[in-house]
Amino acid sequence: MGMKTHLTCKWIDSVRGIMKALQSQQLPDDNKIYEKSNNEAAISNIKGEVEVLYDCIKKLNVQRRKLLNDLFDLKGNIRVFCRIRPIIIGNQKSVEALDSNEMIINLVDNKSKIYSFDKVFHPSSSQGEVFSEIEPIIKSALDGYNACIFAYGQTGTGKTFTMEGTEEFPGVVPRAIEALFKHAADSNHAFLFSFSMLEIYMGYLKDLLTPHSQTTKSIFPLPPCLSIQTHPNGETEIENLVTIQVNDMNQAMRLYKLGCGFRSTASTNSNRTSSRSHCMIRISISSVSASKRRRLTNKLWLVDLGGSERVLKTKALGRRFEEGKAINLSLSSLGDVIHALQSKKRHIPYRNSKLTQVLKDSLGKHAS
Ligand SMILES: Nc1ncnc2c1ncn2[C@@H]1O[C@H](COP(=O)(O)OP(=O)(O)OP(=O)(O)O)[C@@H](O)[C@H]1O
């Protein structure tokens, strides 16, 4: 084959080996370099778009906050909804919704009275429909406003059903907890939530997250007394109240269920499981990352008030009579405070009951 002397078989084999090794090496070719620089450009484009969108969200959030505040200014700081309970026994309709803002009470002798509300819910209204009217308050709580949602009404009219609900029909409290965590997750800000639960029974504050025994031979030490303190900045604090940080909805719900188990309930002539106290859930919300919040830490109160009752009509005796009296007294103080706030009186009689003292900073002008 006319081979040169140095082109031996050994030399050819070693050249072939080098060629194979070169082929198997992943050397960047022009195409790959082009692809890489293309990817980098796409990533920086996407980063730019994300920044623009982030700015957009910020602007929309400012707008949303302003609109929500305007809405609250228009509707007033205190809003009252009326929910008509479906008839459970009998078929006499003494209360009816006239439209979405008015209801009528049919009295004896063909007389009737009409009352106006911010919203009237028909007996067939679902728990979801009721909550949809309340949800804006949850959003304003995330914006740093103190807020208070409570159910008020005669005993047996559906306050606990509305606030607590059932497994099948969850009420305002579980829905509010779910909405808080959901809106917080959607907001791009870090929030810190703390949960507390207490009841006001016969004028005393009782922590619902600590075990209380009815007997003197209890294995649990007596929990410390709760006392209401007012800070110089006007914020109300409850000394010794157990406050537990909750990181998700399930943790908050577990505490809520624990607290519900410690509530004071009893059977009365009007309701088999009547709440004999005011049950109050406090969710404290903090965020250092959310700018333009009204406060660094604010609170949302969810309250299932004890039922007002005509103690003579319900034929309550002994302890049930005393409980009914205590509930009526504090409800009447709450009514006085709300009336004074609505008529913009200079003196607001917060000091007349424990209930109004606890809610002082969440009912006034800085609350939503
Ligand atoms: N919207 C509703 N739909 C169906 N059932 C209802 C509704 N509202 C109330 N109920 C039922 O009516 C009964 C009394 O309701 P609930 O215990 O909630 O009253 P309450 O106002 O909390 O009473 P109390 O002040 O005595 O605690 C319960 O059996 C409850 O399930």
The ligand as a Gaussian input file, in Angstrom:
#p B3LYP/6-31G(d) Opt

LIG

0 1
 N      -79.933000      28.533000      59.514000
 C      -80.206000      27.391000      60.155000
 N      -80.452000      26.270000      59.469000
 C      -80.720000      25.094000      60.098000
 N      -80.765000      24.959000      61.449000
 C      -80.548000      26.028000      62.190000
 C      -80.240000      27.303000      61.601000
 N      -80.062000      28.185000      62.585000
 C      -80.205000      27.494000      63.741000
 N      -80.507000      26.217000      63.513000
 C      -80.768000      25.189000      64.535000
 O      -81.524000      25.791000      65.574000
 C      -81.116000      25.324000      66.861000
 C      -80.704000      26.498000      67.756000
 O      -79.616000      27.155000      67.147000
 P      -78.353000      27.675000      67.967000
 O      -77.942000      26.727000      69.042000
 O      -77.342000      28.042000      66.970000
 O      -78.988000      28.951000      68.664000
 P      -78.282000      30.066000      69.539000
 O      -78.809000      31.365000      69.080000
 O      -76.815000      29.890000      69.522000
 O      -78.851000      29.755000      70.991000
 P      -78.264000      30.155000      72.457000
 O      -78.249000      31.634000      72.533000
 O      -79.238000      29.549000      73.407000
 O      -76.919000      29.532000      72.528000
 C      -79.964000      24.350000      66.605000
 O      -80.480000      23.050000      66.610000
 C      -79.483000      24.719000      65.206000
 O      -78.897000      23.619000      64.557000

